[in-house]
Amino acid sequence: MKTLFSFLLLCVITVSAFSQTQAGAVTVNVTGNRTKQIAVDSRYYTISNTSISSEQAVVINDLENGPHTLEIIRQNQYNKSVSTKSTFTLREGFSLVIDISPNGSITSSETRIDNRNTNSQAVLSVAAFNKIFAAAKKKTNSAARATYIETQLATINRRLTSKQASQLIQLVNSESLRLKLSKQSYSKISDTQNFSLVSNLLRSSANRTELSDYIALLSDEDEDNDTDVIAGSPMTDEQFRTIYAEVNVEYGSANKNYYLNNFFNKEYNFYTTSQAKQFIEMVTPELDRFELTKNAYRGITDKENYSDVYSLLNNTSNRTALIAYINAYDNTNVRPAMTDVQFNKLYQSVYYQNSTTARYTTINNAFTTSGNYFTAVQAKQIIPLVNIESSRLLLSKAVYKRLVDRANYTEFNSFLSVASRTDLYNYVRNYDNSNSNSGVVAMNETDYNQLYNSINSVWSTASRVNLTTEAFNNYSNYFTTFQVRRLVLLINSENDRLTLSKLAYDNVIDQANYSQLYDVFSNTNNRNDLANFVAGVQNGSGTVVKIPMTETEFNSMYRNVQFSFGFGAKMSALTEIFNKETNYFTVQQVKKLIPLVSDEDNRLQLAKASYNNITDQASFTELYDLFSLQASKDELASYVSNAYNNK
């Protein structure tokens, strides 16, 4: 018999163990036919489920507030009974729902008791629900069914689960009637954290928004500060560790696969790409992994990072099939945008920021937070709160992947210049035709961790930069943006980070996510520099991209020249450096090197030699300050003009 888990603490808030205040009901929902009995405080209840999909609810109304024991007696694959014990705590003013899945795993949720309706503490029993459902189903049309359900919601003195409410509302075909019943049912729901089962029945985005606003207003009127889990938000690290431990103790890959398919198919489970990837890695067979990667996609909160799971599939055809599945899914399942209430709160938080930088940071965080989605109109309202044109462009790119109506991104034309509009258009075109569908796969986790550790273990900054440069220069290496980010953060110098970020770009499989690197720079100029570089590459100019040498490499070169002694040694060293075609410099770097020689004619010769190696030639005029003679400045200007005209 596979062990379920050693101990599960369902509630951790301490209360008086034997309060005399009336406690809420405890409902234990059992799914599947392996659980034969449950016992709460040594009181036994027989479970009569006959199939893996059968459900039975045990409702207990007479428990006192405080800690209680729960025992689960299950039958394993060898028909032997095995008992597992855990504890839970019933808090004053709350009802508790405990769900036991077919594989024996346990989840729980609390619901605050509505003191305005003290008779609605207990959850409607399965038998009572079945009677209401059957009676509603017998009605001849949607209007009659809606009227009957509305009457039942108004008169029953028990709560419903989100699943029960969704089953009833599905009997009604009219969208407007579904919206009306959804609003009415919310105050009766025992597990509001699962209310997405009801809201997802609404096909219209406007109706889902109206329902969300209605619920938000109810929440604003509630003086209790307890926060429920928000539907659509990823599981916490603690929840992840609990589920991971439960999967890990399942015996064999087949049982792990069964557990995970059941978990991923639950509409109320949400998780990050990283969490899903760790789950799927626990299953070995390629075909099982392939099915899991498809089933898991529904609950992913950071879908833009889902390419990270491609490395779990060794078969190219499976990766291609997964990409096709994802594209089809995205075309038919659009996440609802942020509600007006949520957006207004975000807007106000940005509006009252004291600086443009703070406003930009707040908006960018909102645009890159998993689970946040926006309409083009919402983005159009909030981005202009930032005054700087380059920042507006960056935000427009960042929000594109979060738009629920991407076809309307041209709304941004109203606050962008012509040049920025063109830049954004090219970005959108590149994003929509991303090479993520080409079948190219990022470095697998084992090889990547080996690379990361080899760089991290090196003490010298110069060696770290050299190893990272070597990795990015290897055209057979492919990375995700997240992998590049981790490597770049091993480097302390922002200038080196910038150089390496540019160097890595061609090797990244999810280039549309490259804006996630911008926050590794505290210097706004560096962020803008990287953004302009990316935009230039995306525009497809066809020219060779020149990347200046890293700060570490430059400092080493500078010291070698500085300590070159002998007649003409420095001049010879610099001439050789500037004549090497693969050496690229910024104007500032060249401006430091040339003064190592004092003769003005030699300086002029070096300035000319350096021109083709300069990455920011628009700033080349800054070198004129190195010359005291106007004739030297004029000669250099004439050289640059001829070089430019002869390109």
C-alpha positions as a printed NumPy array, in Angstrom:
array([[  0.   ,   0.   ,   0.   ],
       [  1.409,   3.326,  -0.991],
       [  1.754,   5.693,   1.915],
       [ -0.389,   8.79 ,   1.626],
       [  1.563,  11.116,   3.898],
       [  2.752,  11.03 ,   7.478],
       [  0.954,  14.03 ,   8.828],
       [ -1.166,  16.85 ,   7.398],
       [ -1.957,  19.965,   9.351],
       [ -5.142,  21.266,   7.818],
       [ -5.45 ,  24.417,   9.873],
       [ -2.725,  26.12 ,  11.869],
       [ -4.512,  28.922,  13.65 ],
       [ -4.769,  28.41 ,  17.396],
       [ -8.188,  28.823,  19.009],
       [ -9.833,  27.855,  22.241],
       [-10.019,  24.072,  22.205],
       [-13.453,  23.769,  23.701],
       [-15.318,  26.966,  22.938],
       [-18.953,  26.927,  23.871],
       [-19.832,  29.005,  20.835],
       [-21.748,  27.132,  18.155],
       [-19.234,  25.929,  15.544],
       [-19.764,  25.566,  11.822],
       [-20.345,  22.33 ,  10.025],
       [-17.572,  20.016,   8.881],
       [-18.234,  18.454,   5.487],
       [-16.05 ,  15.597,   4.308],
       [-16.386,  14.98 ,   0.566],
       [-15.066,  11.563,  -0.485],
       [-14.421,  10.757,  -4.156],
       [-13.584,   7.288,  -5.476],
       [-14.169,   3.73 ,  -4.283],
       [-10.95 ,   3.036,  -2.377],
       [-11.897,   4.938,   0.772],
       [-14.188,   2.603,   2.741],
       [-14.595,   4.463,   6.022],
       [-13.709,   7.738,   7.681],
       [-13.654,   8.494,  11.384],
       [-13.866,  11.905,  13.028],
       [-12.942,  11.782,  16.714],
       [-13.449,   7.964,  16.621],
       [-16.954,   8.254,  15.163],
       [-17.033,   6.078,  12.056],
       [-18.875,   6.756,   8.795],
       [-19.161,   4.164,   6.029],
       [-18.45 ,   5.253,   2.472],
       [-20.486,   3.42 ,  -0.143],
       [-18.967,   4.741,  -3.377],
       [-18.911,   2.092,  -6.1  ],
       [-16.723,   3.722,  -8.785],
       [-13.717,   5.977,  -9.063],
       [-15.963,   8.917,  -9.974],
       [-18.547,   8.352,  -7.238],
       [-18.887,  11.038,  -4.577],
       [-20.282,  10.972,  -1.056],
       [-20.499,  13.803,   1.438],
       [-20.442,  13.322,   5.214],
       [-21.791,  16.37 ,   7.072],
       [-21.103,  16.739,  10.82 ],
       [-22.847,  19.617,  12.605],
       [-22.163,  18.953,  16.292],
       [-18.389,  19.368,  16.609],
       [-17.01 ,  21.905,  19.041],
       [-14.446,  24.489,  18.039],
       [-10.883,  23.252,  18.405],
       [ -8.671,  20.371,  17.234],
       [-10.11 ,  17.075,  15.982],
       [ -8.767,  13.836,  14.534],
       [ -9.536,  12.437,  11.108],
       [ -8.897,   8.816,  10.212],
       [ -9.166,   7.454,   6.666],
       [ -9.511,   3.716,   6.098],
       [ -8.658,   2.782,   2.512],
       [ -8.356,  -0.401,   0.524],
       [ -5.109,  -0.771,  -1.415],
       [ -4.477,  -2.639,  -4.656],
       [ -4.   ,  -5.854,  -2.67 ],
       [ -7.438,  -5.478,  -1.029],
       [ -5.855,  -4.775,   2.336],
       [ -7.209,  -2.05 ,   4.609],
       [ -4.765,   0.642,   5.661],
       [ -5.5  ,   3.493,   8.047],
       [ -4.073,   7.02 ,   7.827],
       [ -4.598,   9.633,  10.542],
       [ -4.337,  13.41 ,  10.501],
       [ -5.762,  16.351,  12.424],
       [ -7.766,  19.467,  11.661],
       [ -8.913,  22.486,  13.642],
       [-12.419,  23.924,  13.552],
       [-12.345,  27.667,  14.106],
       [-15.055,  29.743,  15.664],
       [-17.164,  31.423,  12.992],
       [-16.035,  29.111,  10.191],
       [-17.273,  25.996,   8.425],
       [-14.759,  23.515,   7.076],
       [-14.845,  21.411,   3.899],
       [-12.428,  18.479,   3.639],
       [-11.995,  16.814,   0.242],
       [-10.582,  13.28 ,  -0.045],
       [ -9.552,  12.502,  -3.632],
       [ -9.622,   9.052,  -5.283],
       [ -5.939,   8.54 ,  -4.457],
       [ -6.472,   9.491,  -0.801],
       [ -4.914,  12.949,  -0.841],
       [ -6.566,  15.578,   1.331],
       [ -7.328,  19.242,   0.722],
       [ -9.386,  21.551,   2.868],
       [-10.992,  24.988,   2.746],
       [-12.657,  27.212,   5.304],
       [-15.749,  29.325,   4.766],
       [-16.71 ,  32.168,   7.033],
       [-20.214,  31.722,   8.48 ],
       [-22.612,  34.453,   7.428],
       [-23.984,  35.754,  10.733],
       [-26.845,  37.373,   8.887],
       [-28.155,  33.89 ,   8.065],
       [-27.259,  31.532,  10.886],
       [-29.317,  28.713,   9.409],
       [-27.08 ,  28.446,   6.347],
       [-24.072,  26.967,   8.13 ],
       [-24.356,  23.392,   6.889],
       [-23.622,  22.338,   3.317],
       [-26.504,  20.89 ,   1.312],
       [-26.317,  17.098,   1.404],
       [-25.802,  15.109,  -1.774],
       [-29.265,  13.57 ,  -1.488],
       [-30.987,  16.948,  -1.051],
       [-29.016,  18.432,  -3.938],
       [-29.916,  15.54 ,  -6.211],
       [-33.612,  16.162,  -5.542],
       [-33.304,  19.849,  -6.444],
       [-31.24 ,  19.055,  -9.533],
       [-33.742,  16.428, -10.757],
       [-36.707,  18.744, -10.201],
       [-35.005,  21.595, -12.067],
       [-34.064,  19.311, -14.938],
       [-37.684,  18.265, -15.415],
       [-38.722,  21.846, -16.196],
       [-39.474,  22.271, -19.872],
       [-37.472,  25.417, -20.664],
       [-34.632,  27.623, -19.403],
       [-36.924,  30.303, -17.999],
       [-38.856,  27.768, -15.905],
       [-35.647,  26.146, -14.709],
       [-34.166,  29.537, -13.784],
       [-37.285,  30.474, -11.83 ],
       [-37.212,  27.187,  -9.921],
       [-33.477,  27.469,  -9.107],
       [-33.933,  31.102,  -8.067],
       [-36.689,  30.049,  -5.652],
       [-34.525,  27.269,  -4.205],
       [-31.575,  29.611,  -3.692],
       [-33.829,  32.026,  -1.864],
       [-35.456,  29.458,   0.412],
       [-32.959,  26.709,   1.242],
       [-31.254,  27.129,   4.615],
       [-28.071,  25.287,   3.616],
       [-24.981,  26.274,   1.669],
       [-23.982,  24.886,  -1.728],
       [-20.57 ,  24.008,  -3.021],
       [-19.347,  25.791,  -6.163],
       [-19.658,  22.504,  -8.02 ],
       [-23.309,  22.087,  -6.984],
       [-24.127,  25.655,  -8.021],
       [-22.411,  25.2  , -11.386],
       [-24.339,  21.986, -12.06 ],
       [-27.633,  23.74 , -11.407],
       [-26.815,  26.842, -13.463],
       [-25.674,  24.709, -16.415],
       [-29.294,  23.567, -16.75 ],
       [-30.089,  27.126, -17.896],
       [-29.061,  28.06 , -21.436],
       [-29.736,  31.802, -21.325],
       [-26.576,  33.829, -20.669],
       [-28.452,  36.644, -18.901],
       [-30.25 ,  34.168, -16.629],
       [-26.963,  32.421, -15.852],
       [-25.492,  35.768, -14.798],
       [-28.474,  36.485, -12.571],
       [-28.281,  33.049, -10.903],
       [-24.51 ,  33.312, -10.496],
       [-24.906,  36.555,  -8.568],
       [-27.68 ,  35.107,  -6.416],
       [-25.777,  31.921,  -5.662],
       [-22.557,  33.573,  -4.46 ],
       [-23.838,  34.346,  -0.961],
       [-24.801,  30.668,  -0.607],
       [-21.427,  29.228,  -1.657],
       [-19.428,  27.336,   0.964],
       [-16.144,  27.302,  -1.004],
       [-15.915,  30.718,  -2.654],
       [-12.275,  30.072,  -3.599],
       [-13.641,  27.602,  -6.184],
       [-16.284,  29.992,  -7.562],
       [-14.498,  30.024, -10.929],
       [-16.492,  26.826, -11.597],
       [-19.526,  29.107, -11.744],
       [-18.03 ,  32.204, -13.369],
       [-16.52 ,  30.106, -16.182],
       [-20.061,  29.165, -17.249],
       [-20.442,  32.705, -18.599],
       [-19.289,  32.918, -22.196],
       [-19.317,  36.712, -22.356],
       [-16.263,  38.54 , -21.025],
       [-18.508,  41.482, -20.138],
       [-20.743,  39.237, -18.032],
       [-17.753,  37.693, -16.25 ],
       [-16.519,  41.203, -15.496],
       [-19.952,  42.231, -14.199],
       [-20.033,  39.178, -11.934],
       [-16.529,  39.93 , -10.629],
       [-17.494,  43.535,  -9.896],
       [-20.615,  42.342,  -8.081],
       [-18.55 ,  39.988,  -5.913],
       [-15.959,  42.703,  -5.258],
       [-18.671,  45.036,  -3.973],
       [-19.904,  42.318,  -1.623],
       [-16.35 ,  41.848,  -0.376],
       [-15.93 ,  45.598,   0.195],
       [-18.998,  45.585,   2.441],
       [-17.539,  42.769,   4.526],
       [-15.667,  44.048,   7.579],
       [-13.77 ,  40.814,   8.109],
       [-10.178,  41.067,   6.902],
       [ -9.622,  37.357,   6.298],
       [ -8.427,  36.774,   2.738],
       [ -9.579,  33.819,   0.681],
       [ -7.435,  32.207,  -1.991],
       [ -7.975,  34.054,  -5.273],
       [ -9.104,  31.767,  -8.052],
       [ -6.449,  31.703, -10.725],
       [ -3.509,  32.495,  -8.459],
       [ -0.744,  29.865,  -8.304],
       [ -0.441,  27.579,  -5.304],
       [  1.819,  28.724,  -2.506],
       [  5.219,  27.144,  -1.929],
       [  3.794,  25.367,   1.108],
       [  0.919,  23.925,  -0.915],
       [  3.343,  22.876,  -3.635],
       [  5.567,  21.045,  -1.164],
       [  2.548,  19.229,   0.278],
       [  1.321,  18.03 ,  -3.131],
       [  4.843,  17.159,  -4.224],
       [  5.342,  15.013,  -1.13 ],
       [  2.042,  13.232,  -1.755],
       [  2.977,  12.453,  -5.363],
       [  6.456,  11.371,  -4.354],
       [  5.214,   8.631,  -2.018],
       [  2.916,   7.151,  -4.682],
       [  4.261,   3.737,  -5.647],
       [  5.512,   3.586,  -9.229],
       [  5.325,   5.958, -12.19 ],
       [  1.804,   4.788, -13.138],
       [  0.342,   5.831,  -9.78 ],
       [  2.174,   9.164,  -9.907],
       [  0.792,   9.714, -13.387],
       [ -2.742,   8.932, -12.197],
       [ -2.44 ,  11.368,  -9.297],
       [ -1.083,  14.199, -11.461],
       [ -3.698,  13.785, -14.204],
       [ -6.378,  14.039, -11.543],
       [ -4.683,  17.104, -10.064],
       [ -4.16 ,  18.922, -13.374],
       [ -7.745,  18.282, -14.48 ],
       [ -9.222,  20.052, -11.43 ],
       [-10.439,  23.427, -12.657],
       [ -9.605,  25.141,  -9.379],
       [ -5.905,  24.144,  -9.3  ],
       [ -3.438,  26.73 , -10.576],
       [  0.343,  26.63 , -10.584],
       [  3.44 ,  28.133, -12.196],
       [  5.384,  26.585, -15.063],
       [  8.207,  25.784, -12.651],
       [  5.831,  23.963, -10.287],
       [  4.206,  21.971, -13.114],
       [  7.597,  21.047, -14.539],
       [  8.755,  19.636, -11.207],
       [  5.578,  17.575, -10.96 ],
       [  5.856,  16.183, -14.502],
       [  9.512,  15.24 , -13.991],
       [  8.354,  12.699, -11.414],
       [  6.827,  10.598, -14.218],
       [  9.229,   8.671, -16.454],
       [  7.511,   7.378, -19.658],
       [  7.653,   9.827, -22.576],
       [  3.989,   9.392, -23.577],
       [  2.802,   9.927, -20.002],
       [  4.871,  13.09 , -19.77 ],
       [  3.453,  14.266, -23.087],
       [ -0.146,  13.874, -21.879],
       [  0.686,  15.572, -18.59 ],
       [  2.246,  18.576, -20.34 ],
       [ -1.011,  19.042, -22.243],
       [ -3.276,  18.555, -19.215],
       [ -1.174,  20.873, -17.075],
       [ -1.368,  23.811, -19.474],
       [ -4.909,  24.693, -18.418],
       [ -3.823,  25.726, -14.914],
       [ -0.565,  27.509, -15.781],
       [ -0.461,  31.09 , -14.507],
       [  2.661,  32.147, -16.456],
       [  1.914,  30.686, -19.859],
       [  4.593,  32.835, -21.492],
       [  7.192,  30.648, -19.736],
       [  5.685,  27.285, -20.672],
       [  8.395,  26.602, -23.235],
       [ 10.498,  25.611, -20.205],
       [  8.693,  22.244, -20.121],
       [  9.662,  21.366, -23.708],
       [ 12.958,  19.963, -22.445],
       [ 11.006,  17.217, -20.627],
       [ 10.09 ,  15.713, -23.998],
       [ 12.897,  13.959, -25.868],
       [ 10.789,  13.179, -28.92 ],
       [ 10.683,  16.074, -31.404],
       [  7.26 ,  15.035, -32.711],
       [  5.848,  15.214, -29.171],
       [  7.243,  18.721, -28.718],
       [  5.723,  19.764, -32.029],
       [  2.373,  18.227, -31.053],
       [  2.492,  20.022, -27.697],
       [  3.114,  23.378, -29.401],
       [  0.17 ,  22.74 , -31.738],
       [ -2.024,  21.856, -28.749],
       [ -1.024,  25.049, -26.927],
       [ -1.748,  27.219, -29.966],
       [ -5.177,  25.627, -30.384],
       [ -5.904,  26.015, -26.675],
       [ -4.92 ,  29.678, -26.629],
       [ -7.132,  30.395, -29.612],
       [-10.21 ,  29.066, -27.845],
       [ -9.499,  29.796, -24.16 ],
       [ -8.79 ,  33.457, -23.474],
       [ -8.267,  34.445, -19.842],
       [-10.621,  37.203, -18.605],
       [ -9.075,  40.629, -18.233],
       [ -8.614,  42.346, -14.882],
       [-11.968,  43.532, -13.507],
       [-12.805,  47.226, -13.422],
       [-12.565,  47.203,  -9.633],
       [ -9.099,  45.63 ,  -9.69 ],
       [ -7.939,  47.903, -12.496],
       [ -9.152,  51.048, -10.761],
       [ -7.19 ,  50.088,  -7.657],
       [ -4.087,  49.545,  -9.783],
       [ -4.625,  52.84 , -11.602],
       [ -4.925,  54.765,  -8.347],
       [ -1.8  ,  53.118,  -6.911],
       [  0.148,  54.239,  -9.996],
       [ -1.398,  57.706, -10.17 ],
       [ -0.306,  58.649,  -6.666],
       [  3.326,  57.59 ,  -7.167],
       [  5.691,  60.549,  -6.75 ],
       [  8.035,  59.889,  -9.675],
       [  7.999,  58.603, -13.242],
       [ 10.417,  55.845, -12.254],
       [  8.104,  54.637,  -9.484],
       [  5.139,  54.743, -11.845],
       [  7.024,  52.759, -14.472],
       [  8.089,  50.14 , -11.926],
       [  4.554,  49.697, -10.573],
       [  3.021,  49.351, -14.041],
       [  5.755,  47.003, -15.262],
       [  5.29 ,  44.792, -12.198],
       [  1.554,  44.613, -12.902],
       [  2.169,  43.772, -16.568],
       [  4.625,  40.986, -15.709],
       [  2.781,  39.437, -12.75 ],
       [  1.444,  35.95 , -13.435],
       [ -2.343,  35.835, -13.664],
       [ -2.791,  39.499, -14.663],
       [ -4.51 ,  40.125, -18.004],
       [ -5.674,  43.406, -19.534],
       [ -7.736,  44.819, -22.349],
       [ -6.06 ,  47.207, -24.782],
       [ -8.284,  49.983, -23.437],
       [ -7.053,  49.366, -19.884],
       [ -3.426,  49.435, -21.018],
       [ -4.147,  52.596, -23.006],
       [ -5.38 ,  54.278, -19.832],
       [ -2.509,  53.383, -17.552],
       [  0.629,  53.545, -19.751],
       [  0.328,  57.323, -20.434],
       [  0.762,  57.925, -16.688],
       [  4.466,  57.559, -17.549],
       [  5.84 ,  60.596, -19.416],
       [  9.012,  59.176, -20.967],
       [  8.541,  57.924, -24.531],
       [ 11.051,  55.051, -24.276],
       [  9.388,  53.803, -21.075],
       [  5.96 ,  53.927, -22.712],
       [  7.304,  51.791, -25.54 ],
       [  8.787,  49.238, -23.126],
       [  5.484,  49.01 , -21.247],
       [  3.554,  48.6  , -24.509],
       [  5.754,  45.636, -25.398],
       [  5.528,  44.164, -21.906],
       [  1.724,  44.235, -21.841],
       [  1.229,  42.806, -25.342],
       [  1.551,  39.204, -24.194],
       [ -0.992,  39.983, -21.428],
       [ -3.656,  41.48 , -23.678],
       [ -6.879,  39.537, -24.077],
       [ -7.585,  41.46 , -27.306],
       [ -4.177,  41.692, -28.975],
       [ -5.712,  42.74 , -32.29 ],
       [ -6.49 ,  46.1  , -30.635],
       [ -2.89 ,  46.911, -29.694],
       [ -2.996,  49.776, -32.239],
       [ -4.925,  51.677, -29.548],
       [ -1.432,  52.494, -28.255],
       [ -0.791,  54.675, -31.325],
       [ -2.503,  57.543, -29.522],
       [  0.353,  57.958, -27.025],
       [  3.355,  56.718, -29.048],
       [  5.431,  58.598, -31.586],
       [  5.66 ,  57.384, -35.172],
       [  9.069,  55.813, -34.523],
       [  7.789,  54.023, -31.424],
       [  4.722,  52.772, -33.281],
       [  6.988,  51.238, -35.905],
       [  9.143,  49.7  , -33.201],
       [  6.093,  48.227, -31.469],
       [  4.718,  46.905, -34.761],
       [  7.985,  45.077, -35.446],
       [  7.993,  43.697, -31.911],
       [  4.429,  42.394, -32.304],
       [  5.253,  40.829, -35.649],
       [  8.294,  39.118, -34.181],
       [  6.338,  37.954, -31.14 ],
       [  3.512,  36.502, -33.202],
       [  6.003,  34.726, -35.443],
       [  8.238,  33.682, -32.582],
       [ 10.72 ,  30.923, -33.249],
       [  9.347,  29.049, -30.236],
       [  7.423,  26.9  , -32.74 ],
       [ 10.549,  25.899, -34.629],
       [ 11.217,  22.884, -32.437],
       [ 14.434,  24.381, -31.017],
       [ 14.738,  23.336, -27.384],
       [ 16.588,  25.125, -24.616],
       [ 19.46 ,  23.456, -22.807],
       [ 18.136,  20.664, -20.596],
       [ 18.17 ,  21.193, -16.858],
       [ 21.044,  18.804, -16.165],
       [ 23.406,  20.45 , -18.661],
       [ 22.276,  23.91 , -17.618],
       [ 22.861,  23.251, -13.916],
       [ 26.315,  21.928, -14.746],
       [ 27.082,  25.111, -16.703],
       [ 25.633,  27.335, -13.987],
       [ 27.615,  25.623, -11.224],
       [ 30.839,  25.738, -13.215],
       [ 30.492,  29.52 , -13.596],
       [ 29.264,  30.099, -10.05 ],
       [ 32.177,  28.143,  -8.56 ],
       [ 34.776,  30.396, -10.194],
       [ 36.101,  33.053,  -7.829],
       [ 37.507,  35.495, -10.389],
       [ 35.063,  37.95 , -11.96 ],
       [ 37.058,  37.917, -15.193],
       [ 36.844,  34.13 , -15.363],
       [ 33.081,  34.234, -14.779],
       [ 32.653,  36.704, -17.61 ],
       [ 34.865,  34.632, -19.921],
       [ 33.018,  31.383, -19.192],
       [ 29.626,  33.03 , -19.692],
       [ 30.822,  34.656, -22.925],
       [ 32.062,  31.291, -24.166],
       [ 28.682,  29.683, -23.395],
       [ 26.746,  32.388, -25.252],
       [ 29.153,  32.312, -28.201],
       [ 28.472,  28.606, -28.701],
       [ 25.759,  28.571, -31.37 ],
       [ 24.718,  25.04 , -30.423],
       [ 23.622,  26.287, -26.993],
       [ 20.035,  27.462, -26.641],
       [ 18.554,  29.043, -23.528],
       [ 15.295,  30.339, -22.136],
       [ 15.201,  33.961, -21.006],
       [ 14.988,  32.715, -17.432],
       [ 18.174,  30.664, -17.856],
       [ 20.023,  33.658, -19.302],
       [ 18.79 ,  35.821, -16.452],
       [ 20.238,  33.46 , -13.824],
       [ 23.626,  33.401, -15.55 ],
       [ 23.759,  37.169, -16.013],
       [ 22.996,  37.718, -12.326],
       [ 26.225,  35.879, -11.472],
       [ 28.069,  38.922, -12.839],
       [ 28.314,  42.016, -10.633],
       [ 29.214,  44.662, -13.202],
       [ 26.184,  46.184, -14.949],
       [ 28.25 ,  46.933, -18.045],
       [ 29.254,  43.292, -18.301],
       [ 25.652,  42.229, -17.683],
       [ 24.559,  44.453, -20.558],
       [ 27.174,  43.035, -22.908],
       [ 26.335,  39.448, -22.024],
       [ 22.591,  40.075, -22.332],
       [ 23.115,  41.322, -25.872],
       [ 25.418,  38.441, -26.697],
       [ 22.887,  35.839, -25.491],
       [ 19.943,  37.183, -27.463],
       [ 20.475,  35.099, -30.614],
       [ 20.59 ,  31.916, -28.529],
       [ 17.284,  32.52 , -26.717],
       [ 14.234,  30.486, -27.765],
       [ 11.634,  32.837, -26.215],
       [ 12.884,  36.221, -27.379],
       [  9.452,  37.764, -26.808],
       [ 10.109,  37.389, -23.058],
       [ 13.461,  39.18 , -23.155],
       [ 12.059,  42.225, -21.365],
       [ 12.246,  40.081, -18.211],
       [ 15.987,  40.846, -18.209],
       [ 15.504,  44.59 , -17.915],
       [ 15.174,  44.604, -14.136],
       [ 18.676,  43.135, -13.686],
       [ 19.833,  46.692, -14.365],
       [ 19.432,  49.444, -11.789],
       [ 20.637,  51.971, -14.361],
       [ 17.812,  53.155, -16.635],
       [ 20.257,  53.852, -19.456],
       [ 21.336,  50.219, -19.448],
       [ 17.724,  49.039, -19.563],
       [ 17.015,  51.348, -22.477],
       [ 20.235,  50.286, -24.185],
       [ 19.231,  46.624, -24.063],
       [ 15.707,  47.433, -25.206],
       [ 17.046,  49.429, -28.171],
       [ 19.435,  46.623, -29.028],
       [ 16.629,  44.058, -29.024],
       [ 14.431,  46.356, -31.098],
       [ 17.25 ,  46.806, -33.604],
       [ 17.732,  43.063, -33.999],
       [ 13.973,  42.52 , -34.321],
       [ 13.799,  45.139, -37.067],
       [ 16.03 ,  42.824, -39.131],
       [ 18.459,  45.405, -40.501],
       [ 20.698,  42.65 , -41.891],
       [ 23.856,  44.304, -40.529],
       [ 26.386,  42.664, -38.247],
       [ 25.559,  43.382, -34.621],
       [ 28.603,  44.777, -32.843],
       [ 28.817,  44.025, -29.143],
       [ 31.425,  45.962, -27.136],
       [ 33.854,  43.986, -25.047],
       [ 32.94 ,  43.476, -21.424],
       [ 34.14 ,  45.886, -18.785],
       [ 36.264,  43.152, -17.226],
       [ 37.942,  42.294, -20.532],
       [ 38.484,  45.979, -21.301],
       [ 40.078,  46.679, -17.911],
       [ 42.485,  43.788, -18.439],
       [ 43.388,  45.11 , -21.893],
       [ 43.827,  48.639, -20.536],
       [ 46.236,  47.479, -17.832],
       [ 48.299,  45.481, -20.338],
       [ 48.744,  48.569, -22.512],
       [ 49.311,  50.827, -19.514],
       [ 52.222,  48.702, -18.313],
       [ 53.792,  48.342, -21.742],
       [ 57.211,  50.022, -21.563],
       [ 59.684,  50.886, -24.267],
       [ 59.833,  53.271, -27.192],
       [ 56.532,  53.131, -29.077],
       [ 55.294,  50.093, -27.115],
       [ 51.924,  51.596, -26.21 ],
       [ 51.35 ,  52.862, -29.745],
       [ 52.134,  49.434, -31.215],
       [ 49.875,  47.661, -28.724],
       [ 46.929,  49.986, -29.399],
       [ 47.415,  49.804, -33.177],
       [ 47.277,  46.037, -32.993],
       [ 44.178,  46.171, -30.763],
       [ 42.249,  48.523, -33.072],
       [ 43.257,  46.593, -36.184],
       [ 41.726,  43.395, -34.835],
       [ 38.278,  43.182, -36.457],
       [ 36.687,  41.197, -33.636],
       [ 37.498,  43.818, -30.991],
       [ 34.546,  46.14 , -30.432],
       [ 34.474,  49.149, -28.133],
       [ 32.238,  51.907, -26.899],
       [ 33.366,  55.487, -27.485],
       [ 34.033,  55.802, -23.752],
       [ 36.345,  52.793, -23.824],
       [ 38.306,  54.187, -26.768],
       [ 38.412,  57.558, -25.039],
       [ 40.277,  55.887, -22.166],
       [ 42.711,  53.946, -24.332],
       [ 43.937,  56.654, -26.738],
       [ 45.247,  59.038, -24.02 ],
       [ 47.749,  56.322, -23.061],
       [ 49.851,  57.833, -25.881],
       [ 50.74 ,  61.528, -25.729],
       [ 51.679,  62.458, -29.298],
       [ 48.756,  64.164, -31.076],
       [ 49.549,  62.626, -34.471],
       [ 49.593,  59.164, -32.924],
       [ 46.297,  59.867, -31.195],
       [ 44.779,  60.927, -34.506],
       [ 46.004,  57.761, -36.19 ],
       [ 44.536,  55.614, -33.41 ],
       [ 41.206,  57.46 , -33.492],
       [ 40.886,  56.742, -37.212],
       [ 41.838,  53.088, -36.684],
       [ 39.232,  52.676, -33.971],
       [ 36.271,  54.015, -35.948],
       [ 35.178,  50.738, -37.545],
       [ 35.325,  48.999, -34.159],
       [ 33.03 ,  51.497, -32.422],
       [ 29.574,  50.196, -31.448],
       [ 28.052,  53.631, -30.81 ],
       [ 29.409,  55.632, -33.739],
       [ 26.792,  58.347, -33.237],
       [ 28.812,  59.431, -30.188],
       [ 32.166,  59.424, -31.978],
       [ 32.417,  63.217, -31.818],
       [ 33.251,  62.864, -28.118],
       [ 36.766,  61.784, -29.183],
       [ 37.436,  65.267, -30.588],
       [ 38.095,  66.394, -27.022],
       [ 41.349,  64.383, -27.114],
       [ 42.907,  66.854, -29.53 ],
       [ 44.259,  70.313, -28.8  ],
       [ 44.673,  71.298, -32.462],
       [ 41.629,  72.246, -34.521],
       [ 43.381,  70.831, -37.583],
       [ 43.403,  67.38 , -35.957],
       [ 39.714,  67.633, -35.161],
       [ 38.887,  68.688, -38.723],
       [ 40.979,  65.885, -40.211],
       [ 39.244,  63.295, -38.018],
       [ 35.81 ,  64.718, -38.899],
       [ 36.679,  64.503, -42.602],
       [ 37.834,  60.895, -42.174],
       [ 34.599,  59.939, -40.412],
       [ 32.507,  61.654, -43.081],
       [ 34.264,  59.758, -45.873],
       [ 34.005,  56.474, -43.983],
       [ 30.266,  57.021, -43.446],
       [ 29.605,  57.919, -47.089],
       [ 31.529,  54.872, -48.333],
       [ 29.574,  52.322, -46.254]])
